[in-house]
């Protein structure tokens, strides 16, 4: 009897999901509207790695362009939303306001000012992003170049995929599909999708998904 070990095939074993974890992280950033250099800087990887993951995702999903990727509403298998039954016949419930964003030129100075002068409670920061609590409404500050952009209102919705489809049916023009923004240490996920008002300014819907 031959007791020699069976040789393993070379390369990584196939992943259980349609995309690998690294590809998912890049795809979520693309759906959020970030450029390849921005993704590389935020995720601490090389620009070539980002390009590689984008190309792999496009090939696996059968897409030809980045714009198709931005509007793809796929959900990773390990997300609490993956197996959720989205009630399309439920009434659309918008609000309350969950977050307001503002672009600042110096995130460190802004963080000190909003905490020390205004007296807001600092929730957490990630690089050039900072979040504060305003009596239950979250203030999101991000560092940007040049002139500060218009503030964005983020409406909380109970089911982001159902709200996305209902708003699209009513004629709302979405900039991207619902996508994962952040996963907290306890497994809770922050999801968002952006659409335009009649004057072309961005608005957003947001939802939180927690593990069962």
C-alpha positions, 0 to 999 in steps of 0.5 A, spaced: 500 500 500 502 506 498 503 511 504 506 517 501 502 523 502 498 526 496 501 532 493 497 538 494 495 543 488 499 549 488 496 556 489 491 558 494 485 554 495 478 556 492 475 561 496 468 560 499 465 567 496 465 570 489 470 574 491 476 574 496 476 578 502 482 582 499 478 583 493 471 585 497 475 590 501 477 594 494 470 593 491 467 596 497 472 602 496 470 602 489 463 602 490 464 608 495 467 612 490 474 612 491 480 612 486 485 607 486 490 611 489 485 613 495 484 606 496 491 604 496 493 609 501 487 608 506 488 600 506 496 601 506 497 597 500 500 598 493 497 601 487 499 595 483 495 591 488 489 595 488 489 594 480 490 587 481 484 586 485 479 591 481 481 587 475 480 580 478 473 582 481 471 585 474 473 578 471 469 574 476 463 578 476 463 578 468 463 586 468 467 590 463 467 597 467 468 600 474 461 603 473 458 597 473 462 595 479 459 601 483 452 599 481 453 592 483 449 590 490 452 584 492 453 582 499 459 578 502 457 571 505 460 573 512 455 579 512 449 579 517 445 582 510 447 576 506 441 571 508 437 577 509 430 577 506 429 584 504 421 586 504 420 589 498 413 590 499 414 594 506 413 601 506 419 606 505 421 609 512 426 615 511 430 617 517 431 619 523 438 623 520 443 618 522 449 622 520 452 629 517 458 629 514 463 635 513 470 636 509 475 640 513 482 642 511 486 640 517 483 633 520 487 634 527 485 641 528 478 640 526 478 634 531 481 638 537 476 644 535 470 640 535 472 636 542 475 642 546 471 648 543 464 645 541 465 640 547 462 634 542 464 627 544 469 624 540 467 617 538 473 614 534 478 616 528 481 613 522 487 616 519 484 623 516 477 621 518 473 623 525 467 621 528 463 625 533 456 624 537 451 630 537 446 628 541 445 621 537 446 624 530 453 622 528 458 628 525 463 625 520 469 629 518 474 628 513 480 631 510 480 634 503 483 638 499 481 645 496 474 648 498 470 644 503 464 640 500 457 641 501 455 637 507 451 630 506 445 628 510 445 621 511 438 618 513 437 612 517 433 606 514 431 599 517 433 595 510 438 599 506 437 594 500 429 595 500 430 602 501 435 603 495 430 599 490 424 603 493 427 610 492 430 607 485 423 605 483 421 612 485 426 616 480 432 617 485 438 617 481 443 613 485 451 614 485 452 607 487 449 601 490 449 599 497 456 597 500 459 596 506 463 602 509 466 599 516 465 593 520 466 594 528 470 589 533 463 586 535 461 584 528 456 590 527 456 593 520 455 600 517 452 600 510 451 606 506 448 608 499 449 615 495 443 618 491 442 625 488 437 631 490 434 635 484 440 639 484 445 634 483 448 634 490 449 628 494 444 625 499 445 618 503 441 612 506 445 608 512 443 602 515 447 598 521 447 590 520 448 586 527 450 579 527 444 574 529 
